[in-house]
């Protein structure tokens, strides 16, 4: 009975957190969008746990990671600096996992604990840049914790690089974008050491960041679908009212040209 109540409390807490995240994103962005890989969505095999490796440029990254994971029907766990998590312990209730930076033994222990979250239907999010970096800086010199976890997992593990960007594209508010690289499954024993796997993770993340940047520079948004609809620009709110009272004819276009 106690276990059932605890499980239900976690479910309710995470559902409430999802509503909160969606409300915050809708308030501060025109849209939040995801360009999924071909294997995403209904075709995603949730029996294999997922390790998501993402760039880290913004305060919003953890929130957007949460939305991407929920869109895939996954339970999210996000590795978070232990000092910050102690300041905001409520995040533990919605999947944040502590990572101590020093000493090395403590960091290693925390990585092994995080590895235990890799269960069917779950996604573990890691930001191997280690700290927030400028958006124009391409990911490099990544920490090897993600490769360590992957090599030690000992069972099939899906690996997926995800890139995040926050830009203005003609609207009053910025827009949040996530780009999923092509996921692949790491079979047990394929790599004997993290040094062998790490270059692949770095390549995947760089490829995802570059693909997202190319799409945004050209404003090619056809590959994206909307995770959250945010606030319309002031002129579009005015246009919607004028359409409603018959002062404007034709189809209402919610976006600026």
C-alpha positions as CSV (number, residue, x, y, z in Angstrom):
1,X,0.0,0.0,0.0
2,X,2.8,2.4,0.9
3,X,4.6,1.8,-2.4
4,X,1.4,2.3,-4.3
5,X,0.7,5.6,-2.6
6,X,4.3,6.8,-3.2
7,X,4.1,5.9,-6.9
8,X,0.8,7.8,-7.2
9,X,2.3,10.8,-5.4
10,X,5.2,10.8,-7.9
11,X,2.8,10.5,-10.8
12,X,0.7,13.4,-9.6
13,X,3.8,15.6,-8.8
14,X,5.2,15.0,-12.3
15,X,1.9,15.7,-14.0
16,X,1.7,19.0,-12.1
17,X,5.3,19.8,-13.0
18,X,4.5,19.2,-16.7
19,X,1.5,21.6,-16.5
20,X,3.8,24.2,-14.9
21,X,6.5,23.8,-17.5
22,X,4.0,24.1,-20.4
23,X,2.5,27.2,-18.8
24,X,5.9,28.8,-18.4
25,X,7.0,28.0,-21.9
26,X,3.7,29.3,-23.3
27,X,4.2,32.5,-21.4
28,X,7.7,33.3,-22.4
29,X,7.9,31.9,-26.0
30,X,6.0,32.3,-29.2
31,X,6.4,28.5,-29.7
32,X,8.5,25.5,-28.6
33,X,9.2,23.1,-31.5
34,X,10.8,19.8,-32.0
35,X,12.4,18.3,-35.2
36,X,12.2,14.6,-34.4
37,X,14.3,11.8,-35.9
38,X,12.4,9.3,-38.1
39,X,12.4,6.8,-35.3
40,X,10.7,9.2,-32.8
41,X,7.1,9.3,-31.8
42,X,4.9,6.2,-32.0
43,X,7.8,4.1,-33.5
44,X,10.1,4.7,-30.5
45,X,10.8,1.4,-28.8
46,X,10.3,2.3,-25.1
47,X,11.5,-1.1,-23.9
48,X,15.1,0.2,-24.5
49,X,16.2,3.0,-22.1
50,X,17.5,6.2,-23.7
51,X,20.6,8.3,-22.9
52,X,20.1,11.8,-24.3
53,X,23.2,13.9,-24.7
54,X,22.5,17.6,-25.2
55,X,24.2,21.0,-25.5
56,X,23.8,23.5,-22.6
57,X,23.4,27.2,-23.4
58,X,20.4,28.4,-21.6
59,X,18.4,28.3,-18.3
60,X,15.5,26.7,-20.3
61,X,17.4,23.6,-21.4
62,X,16.2,21.3,-18.6
63,X,12.5,22.4,-19.2
64,X,12.8,21.8,-22.9
65,X,14.4,18.4,-22.3
66,X,11.5,17.5,-20.1
67,X,9.0,18.4,-22.8
68,X,10.9,16.4,-25.5
69,X,11.0,13.4,-23.2
70,X,7.3,13.6,-22.4
71,X,6.5,14.0,-26.1
72,X,8.2,10.6,-26.6
73,X,6.3,9.1,-23.8
74,X,9.4,8.7,-21.6
75,X,10.0,9.3,-17.9
76,X,12.7,11.9,-17.6
77,X,15.8,12.0,-15.4
78,X,18.1,15.0,-15.7
79,X,21.6,15.0,-14.3
80,X,22.0,18.2,-12.4
81,X,24.9,19.8,-10.5
82,X,24.6,18.6,-6.9
83,X,25.2,22.1,-5.4
84,X,22.4,23.6,-7.5
85,X,20.1,20.7,-6.7
86,X,20.6,21.2,-3.0
87,X,19.5,24.8,-3.5
88,X,16.3,23.6,-5.3
89,X,15.6,20.2,-3.9
90,X,12.0,20.1,-5.2
91,X,13.5,19.1,-8.6
92,X,14.4,15.7,-7.1
93,X,10.6,15.0,-7.1
94,X,10.4,15.4,-10.9
95,X,13.5,13.4,-11.9
96,X,16.6,15.5,-11.2
97,X,19.6,13.4,-10.3
98,X,22.6,14.9,-8.4
99,X,26.1,15.0,-9.8
100,X,28.9,16.1,-7.5
101,X,31.9,17.7,-9.3
102,X,34.5,17.0,-6.7
103,X,36.2,14.8,-5.6
104,X,36.5,12.4,-8.4
105,X,35.4,9.4,-6.4
106,X,32.1,11.2,-5.5
107,X,31.5,12.2,-9.1
108,X,32.1,8.6,-10.1
109,X,29.6,7.3,-7.5
110,X,27.0,9.7,-8.7
111,X,27.4,8.6,-12.3
112,X,26.9,5.0,-11.2
113,X,23.8,6.0,-9.3
114,X,22.5,7.9,-12.4
115,X,23.1,4.8,-14.5
116,X,20.5,2.9,-12.4
117,X,17.8,5.3,-13.8
118,X,18.3,3.7,-17.3
119,X,15.2,1.5,-17.2
120,X,12.7,0.7,-19.9
121,X,10.5,3.7,-20.6
122,X,13.1,6.1,-19.1
123,X,15.4,8.8,-20.5
124,X,18.5,10.0,-18.7
125,X,19.5,13.5,-19.9
126,X,23.1,14.6,-19.7
127,X,24.8,17.9,-20.6
128,X,28.5,16.9,-21.2
129,X,29.7,20.5,-21.6
130,X,29.6,20.5,-17.8
131,X,28.3,24.1,-17.5
132,X,26.3,26.6,-19.6
133,X,28.3,27.8,-22.6
134,X,27.6,30.7,-25.0
135,X,25.1,29.8,-27.7
136,X,27.6,30.5,-30.5
137,X,30.2,28.1,-29.1
138,X,30.2,24.7,-30.7
139,X,30.3,21.8,-28.1
140,X,33.9,20.6,-27.6
141,X,36.1,19.1,-24.9
142,X,33.1,17.2,-23.5
143,X,33.1,15.4,-20.2
144,X,33.2,11.7,-20.5
145,X,30.5,10.8,-18.0
146,X,28.0,9.9,-20.6
147,X,30.4,7.5,-22.3
148,X,31.2,6.0,-18.9
149,X,27.5,5.3,-18.2
150,X,26.9,3.9,-21.7
151,X,29.8,1.5,-21.6
152,X,28.9,0.3,-18.1
153,X,25.2,-0.1,-18.8
154,X,25.5,-3.8,-19.8
155,X,22.3,-3.9,-21.9
156,X,21.0,-2.4,-25.1
157,X,20.9,1.4,-24.7
158,X,19.5,3.9,-27.2
159,X,21.7,7.0,-27.6
160,X,20.4,10.2,-29.0
161,X,22.0,13.6,-29.3
162,X,19.7,16.6,-28.9
163,X,20.4,20.2,-29.7
164,X,18.6,23.2,-28.2
165,X,18.4,26.8,-29.5
166,X,16.4,29.9,-28.5
167,X,16.0,32.5,-31.2
168,X,13.8,35.3,-32.6
169,X,12.2,34.6,-35.9
170,X,9.9,37.5,-36.7
171,X,7.7,37.2,-33.6
172,X,7.5,39.4,-30.6
173,X,8.8,36.6,-28.4
174,X,11.6,34.2,-29.0
175,X,11.0,30.6,-30.0
176,X,12.5,27.5,-28.5
177,X,13.8,24.7,-30.8
178,X,15.0,21.2,-30.2
179,X,16.6,19.0,-32.8
180,X,16.9,15.3,-32.3
181,X,19.8,13.6,-34.0
182,X,19.3,10.1,-35.3
183,X,19.2,7.7,-32.4
184,X,21.1,4.5,-32.4
185,X,21.3,1.5,-30.1
186,X,24.5,0.6,-28.3
187,X,24.8,-3.1,-27.8
188,X,26.6,-4.5,-24.7
189,X,30.4,-5.0,-25.2
190,X,30.6,-3.0,-28.4
191,X,33.0,-0.6,-26.8
192,X,35.3,-1.7,-24.0
193,X,36.2,1.8,-22.7
194,X,34.7,5.3,-22.7
195,X,37.6,6.7,-24.7
196,X,36.5,4.6,-27.7
197,X,32.9,5.8,-27.4
198,X,33.3,9.4,-26.6
199,X,34.3,10.6,-30.1
200,X,31.0,9.2,-31.4
201,X,29.0,11.1,-28.8
202,X,30.9,14.3,-29.6
203,X,30.2,13.8,-33.3
204,X,26.5,13.1,-32.8
205,X,26.1,16.2,-30.7
206,X,28.0,18.4,-33.1
207,X,26.0,17.1,-36.0
208,X,22.7,17.8,-34.2
209,X,23.8,21.4,-33.3
210,X,25.0,22.0,-36.8
211,X,21.8,20.7,-38.4
212,X,19.6,22.8,-36.1
213,X,21.7,25.9,-36.9
214,X,21.5,25.4,-40.6
215,X,17.7,25.0,-40.4
216,X,17.3,28.2,-38.3
217,X,19.6,30.3,-40.4
218,X,17.5,29.6,-43.4
219,X,14.3,29.6,-41.4
220,X,13.3,26.2,-42.8
221,X,10.8,25.1,-40.2
222,X,9.0,22.4,-42.2
223,X,10.7,19.6,-40.2
224,X,9.5,20.9,-36.9
225,X,6.3,20.2,-35.0
226,X,4.9,22.2,-32.2
227,X,5.4,21.1,-28.6
228,X,3.8,24.2,-27.0
229,X,1.9,27.0,-28.6
230,X,2.9,30.3,-26.9
231,X,1.7,33.8,-27.0
232,X,0.9,35.6,-30.3
233,X,2.7,38.8,-31.2
234,X,0.7,42.0,-30.3
235,X,-0.2,42.7,-34.0
236,X,-1.5,39.1,-34.4
237,X,-3.7,39.4,-31.3
238,X,-5.1,42.6,-32.9
239,X,-5.6,40.8,-36.2
240,X,-7.4,37.9,-34.4
241,X,-9.8,40.4,-32.8
242,X,-10.5,42.2,-36.1
243,X,-11.2,38.8,-37.8
244,X,-13.6,37.9,-35.0
245,X,-15.6,41.1,-35.5
246,X,-15.5,41.0,-39.3
247,X,-13.1,43.8,-39.9
248,X,-10.6,41.5,-41.7
249,X,-11.5,38.9,-44.2
250,X,-9.8,35.7,-45.3
251,X,-7.8,33.2,-43.3
252,X,-6.2,34.3,-40.1
253,X,-2.4,33.7,-40.2
254,X,-1.0,33.4,-36.6
255,X,2.6,34.0,-37.6
256,X,4.3,37.1,-39.0
257,X,5.6,36.7,-42.6
